[in-house]
Amino acid sequence: MSNIAIFASGSGSNAEQIIRYFSRDANHSVKCVLSNKADAYVLERAKNLSVPVMVFNRNTFYNTRQVLDVLNEAAIDVLVLAGFLWLVPDYLLITFPRRIINIHPALLPDFGGKGMYGMRVHEAVIREGRKKSGITIHLIDEEYDRGKILFQAECPVLPNDTPEDLASRIHQLEHRYYPETIKNYLQSL
């Protein structure tokens, strides 16, 4: 049995997909959602699905044990990042070695790193004239988007795509593959 905590900063469509997916799984369960933004819609999604939430600020995250205390209290085994934009601090990397999973809206190692998230990624892919993009699900380490790749899926970049068009195609891949890839990885531990 694995207990999962989701970290998210935005609307939370991936978090919702993950919560719903694991609500039907007897071996794995999402126990809480944590966010660095008090107005993030992911918090409403989690509450609507009866998942406890925590909101924290930069000081709390980087300079206290409050987040770790919440994770320990919920007996969390694995952290899943779903649109979480802050670099994960060392104390979490040490506590959850090879147990922090992230998704990136491009085919890493291209279009990754600090500042490369959301529409910025899709704009860069289109600006560079790439013919394909996709998603990368990976473990995290102390650098943005550098951890071991667990799974990638591709989609075409069409000649007249806007960043929004590409984002829509990428979201479909995320929703389809992220929960399943998390489960496959958990089963391999």
C-alpha positions, -999 to +999 in steps of 0.1 A: +000+000+000+014+034-010+001+067+003+004+096-021+007+133-016+001+156-045+018+190-048+002+215-072+002+252-078-026+257-104-060+245-115-053+209-107-068+189-136-039+164-134-043+162-096-081+155-101-073+127-126-048+112-102-072+113-073-100+098-093-078+071-107-064+060-073-099+062-056-106+029-075-073+013-064-071-008-033-033-007-031-026+031-035-044+062-022-041+099-024-040+112+012-035+149+007-030+178-017-005+205-008-002+239-026+019+270-024-011+291-036-041+297-014-063+306-044-052+276-066-083+258-079-066+224-072-077+230-035-113+231-045-110+200-067-094+181-038-120+193-013-148+182-037-132+148-037-128+147+001-090+149+000-075+170+028-054+200+017-026+221+031-015+256+019+020+268+027+042+298+019+078+299+008+091+303+043+071+274+056+082+252+027+119+260+028+126+269+064+104+248+087+093+212+092+056+219+088+052+203+054+072+173+064+052+169+096+019+169+075+034+142+052+046+121+081+013+124+099-005+111+067+021+083+064+030+095+029+053+072+008+054+090-025+052+126-036+036+135-070+041+169-085+012+180-107+020+215-119+040+224-089+064+252-098+089+254-069+121+235-066+117+207-041+140+213-010+167+189+000+149+177+031+122+162+009+146+147-016+164+130+014+132+118+030+117+105-003+146+092-024+134+080-058+099+086-046+091+121-060+075+120-095+069+149-118+054+155-152+067+180-177+048+192-208+076+185-233+100+158-243+129+163-219+157+170-220+144+196-245+124+226-232+131+219-195+147+238-167+139+268-145+112+289-159+100+264-185+065+255-175+030+258-189+025+280-220+061+290-220+070+255-230+045+253-258+054+287-271+091+276-272+083+244-290+063+262-317+088+290-320+116+265-327+096+248-354+095+214-338+074+187-355+065+169-323+062+175-286+048+154-257+051+147-221+078+134-198+071+117-165+103+116-144+117+113-110+131+146-096+164+155-082+180+188-070+177+204-105+146+213-125+136+186-150+168+165-148+158+133-130+155+098-144+128+095-171+101+070-164+079+075-194+074+097-225+046+100-249+046+121-281+021+141-301+025+161-334+029+198-336+007+208-364+017+237-388-010+261-377-009+252-339-012+279-314+003+273-279-033+267-267-039+240-294-007+222-284-015+226-247-048+209-253-031+179-270-005+177-242-032+178-215-049+148-231-016+129-229-011+139-193-045+128-182-042+095-200-007+085-189+002+102-157-019+082-132-010+049-150+027+057-150+026+065-113+009+032-106+034+013-127+063+029-109+047+023-074+044-014-083+081-015-092+092-003-058 
